[in-house]
Amino acid sequence: MLGGFVIVAGMLREVPLLGLIAMLAAVALNILAPALIALITFGGGMVFAIQVVLLASLGVMAMAGFAILPGVWSLVLYGLATIVSAMQFMRSDGLNKSATTLACLLGVSIGLGLVAGAFNAQISVQAYVGQLLEPLFSNMRLPADDAETRLLLDRSQTMIAQILPGLLAWGMWAAWWGDIILARTMARRYGFYQGAEHDVLELRFGRPMAYAFLLALLLANLGGGDLRYLAVNAALLIAGLLAAQGIVVTHRWLKERSMQMLISLMYLVLFIWSAMIIPFVIVGLLDIWFDFRRNHDPAHGG
């Protein structure tokens, strides 16, 4: 945690106010871009959305000096993954399938991209991720005699490189899927959402997700090298998905009992103390087998 604050402080110290504002605006646009794509999908259909995404990807490629990789990444991660998930979201059984498909597409795309980059560089995947992080840390200006801070930054770089792919995939999933829900709300407000209605508090991943989590943990403990590294990050991604399920289970349980204050407290504690995510991972994993929401639904006598 301290390492993260040091990194952020080092970045902000070198960025002028206008540059910081521009950076925050760019981050906001990147996060909200899938919402626009999902909105286009809900209103114009899959074919029209794909055409828009192809044109946008060509624009990104041109802005990047006609480099192919940025265009491909924008097409796959921002475009096709969002379109496929938004189309599934409109189906009667689409809530859970949309969330699962989006997570798989993002996780596999990021994993394959890193494996391909590491293969071309002839290094391990973790070393390749560390290479990608190197400019962020090397550009920080530190006093030559500040060995303690430099050691802290080196440890932070190593730690971030170990878990970055999994956390990045989960963060993108949370933002992208939240964007799809936001787009659904806007489309419904303006009358052009024609899909099925879903309650987000019904989010539930299937048993294959639980088995994948257990398999990833097994490979993380028994495997080595790139296999272990990819398994650890796959486990982090799936743990984040299970935590999301555990959170909605708890949210609904408290909501049915009109405990609004405890709902607010739950999210506040999660924001302040990140380690509290672990109990929700366990709740989400158990809910796959025991279906706590069915047992606690007043209509079922819970």
FENZI-V653149 format. One record per residue. N is the residue number from 1. OMEGA is omega in whole degrees, -180 to 180 (999 if undefined). Layout:
# FENZI-V653149
n->[N:N]
omega->[OMEGA:OMEGA]
This chain:
# FENZI-V653149
n->[1:2:3:4:5:6:7:8:9:10:11:12:13:14:15:16:17:18:19:20:21:22:23:24:25:26:27:28:29:30:31:32:33:34:35:36:37:38:39:40:41:42:43:44:45:46:47:48:49:50:51:52:53:54:55:56:57:58:59:60:61:62:63:64:65:66:67:68:69:70:71:72:73:74:75:76:77:78:79:80:81:82:83:84:85:86:87:88:89:90:91:92:93:94:95:96:97:98:99:100:101:102:103:104:105:106:107:108:109:110:111:112:113:114:115:116:117:118:119:120:121:122:123:124:125:126:127:128:129:130:131:132:133:134:135:136:137:138:139:140:141:142:143:144:145:146:147:148:149:150:151:152:153:154:155:156:157:158:159:160:161:162:163:164:165:166:167:168:169:170:171:172:173:174:175:176:177:178:179:180:181:182:183:184:185:186:187:188:189:190:191:192:193:194:195:196:197:198:199:200:201:202:203:204:205:206:207:208:209:210:211:212:213:214:215:216:217:218:219:220:221:222:223:224:225:226:227:228:229:230:231:232:233:234:235:236:237:238:239:240:241:242:243:244:245:246:247:248:249:250:251:252:253:254:255:256:257:258:259:260:261:262:263:264:265:266:267:268:269:270:271:272:273:274:275:276:277:278:279:280:281:282:283:284:285:286:287:288:289:290:291:292:293:294:295:296:297:298:299:300:301:302]
omega->[179:179:178:178:178:-180:-179:179:178:179:-175:-179:-176:-176:176:-176:-179:177:178:178:179:180:179:178:179:178:179:179:178:-179:-175:-179:178:177:178:180:178:178:177:179:179:-176:-173:-180:-173:-176:180:-180:179:178:179:-178:178:178:179:179:175:176:177:179:179:180:179:180:-180:171:-174:-172:178:178:180:180:180:179:-175:-172:-177:-172:-171:179:180:-178:-180:-179:179:178:177:-179:-177:-179:-177:179:-168:-175:-177:179:179:-180:-179:-180:180:179:180:-179:-180:-179:-179:-179:179:180:180:178:180:179:179:178:179:179:179:-180:180:177:179:-179:179:177:179:176:176:176:179:-179:-173:-180:180:-177:-177:-179:179:-179:180:175:-176:-177:-179:-176:-178:179:178:178:178:179:179:178:179:179:179:-179:-180:179:-179:-171:-174:-177:-180:179:178:180:180:178:178:178:-179:-180:-177:-178:172:177:178:178:177:179:177:179:180:180:179:-180:-178:168:179:173:-175:-177:179:178:-179:171:-177:179:175:-179:179:175:-176:-180:176:178:178:178:178:178:180:178:179:177:179:179:179:-179:-175:-177:179:177:-178:179:179:-179:180:179:178:-178:173:177:177:179:-178:176:176:178:178:177:177:178:178:179:-179:175:-180:179:-178:180:179:-179:180:179:176:179:-176:180:180:176:178:180:180:-179:177:179:178:180:-176:-171:-174:-179:180:178:-175:177:-180:174:180:179:179:179:180:-179:179:-179:-171:176:-177:-177:176:-178:-177:179:180:180:179:178:-178:999]
